[in-house]
Amino acid sequence: MKKNLFIAFEGIDGSGKSTQVEHLSAKLKNAGHQVYTTCEPTNSPIGSIIRDIFNHKLEGDHRTIAGLFVADRLDHLLNKTNGILKKLEEGFTVITDRYYFSSYAYHGVHMSLDWVIEANSLSADLLRPDMNIYIDMPPEICMNRLSKGRNSLELYETIENLNQVRGKYSEAFNRLKNTEKIFITDGNRLPELIANDIWAEISHIR
Ligand code: ADP
């Protein structure tokens, strides 16, 4: 099995991405990989602005948010200290919780999907994931999960919006099925079962 993979997890809020990042990371480490896990928005200054907008501390138009994500993603890739490209060069397998399909799905609800894909084309040209893993989940169940652990909800976290985002994910996967490696898994199951299916898929990558 290739030891220097780049894997992106995708799904709506509360779909179980961070849970599955942990499972996959543990399995890869067992298989001898050095693993670096990361997420978007990042912890960089650009990522902090995005998080502040999500938490309603700052105001930001959807188009501004889409632009900030383009910049945050480029820094995520190109940062000389801890960028994804640097980590891959150092021999790590990198797992990210969200990458450009999140932009296609979340911003595609508010603006043209073509624009969002084009605006992220620099990132796509720099690095396409060895696998985009999409955890498919009904928004109602995600919102139930999220409301258990939180006092307040973030910008995108309504059933109506998450339904639209789920639809855009599906549209984007269809649009890009010939250029992207995509694995879709049913997230409404025990975490261990989902993790086993993901592992079966990842361990085939050569
Ligand atoms: P995300 O990173 O996609 O927002 P999380 O992994 O943080 O999602 O999961 C959201 C919540 O749902 C957490 O409380 C987590 O423990 C729980 N959870 C995750 N996966 C499952 C699952 N397969 N079944 C039931 N609950 C889950």
Residues whose N, C-alpha, C, O or C-beta is under 5 A from the ligand:
A	BS01	ADP	I12 D13 G14 S15 G16 K17 S18 T19 R145 G187 R189 L190 P191
